Amino acid sequence: MELIRLQKYIAESGITSRRKAEELIREGRVKVSGEIIREMGVKINPDTDEVEVDGHIIRQETKKYYIMLNKPAGYITTTSDDFNRPTVMELTEDVHARIYPVGRLDYDTQGLLLLSNDGDFANAIMHPKGNLKKTYIASVKGLITVSAIKRLRSGIDIGDYVTKPAEVELISGTERESSVKIIIGEGKKRQVRRMLDAVGFPVLRLKRVAIGGVTLGNLPEGKWRHLKPSEIELLARQKKGK
Ligand code: URA
């Protein structure tokens, strides 16, 4: 068996990305065969060395999983919750690998969420540089106005940030409720909700329907499926701006 860099081995165990693995090493949380390793670049032999992170032995997970989940509202996008709320991990228990969410959706937002055990993939997708466009369908209270749509399109102050121009399209509208499609390249906390609050049309329901060219399609709510190889490639390509 060939020697492998410690941070790569940790990332391939699925617990975190390679960059975070370097932090763990620096913080003295990683042991190789019983000895704390703090320096970078150490190589290990996966057949004979035992690697521990925070006292837990980790192993390389060679099979990579790339999952899309149709998250229902009322689930939190973390692996555990201090308030005991349901987590998206409960909906993907039958994926027998240590996957974790790639990015996040609010507790009350539904729709397309990616999960993976490929730390480098997760890190690349989440990195703010060259952000992938995300498409949302928002149901808002009342009949949204043309001027509100124009303000959303040109960028709007959401308190601590002015959003970049967004693609915004009215899908349907009545006096009671309107449905709008919003495509943004950024991912500030509760961004779509705050954008719509800022123009006076609070969100009633919010659903993410696409990340880059990968769409939720008709995946039933609460269900997951594997991404197709072509979808994984598409995300990687779009992320690089190709
Ligand atoms: N914008 C929001 O307001 N919430 C989300 O979950 C995602 C984008």
Boltz pocket constraint, residues with backbone or C-beta under 6 A from the ligand:
constraints:
  - pocket:
      binder: B
      contacts: [[A, 104], [A, 105], [A, 106], [A, 107], [A, 109], [A, 188], [A, 189], [A, 190], [A, 191], [A, 192], [A, 193], [A, 194], [A, 206]]
      max_distance: 6.0
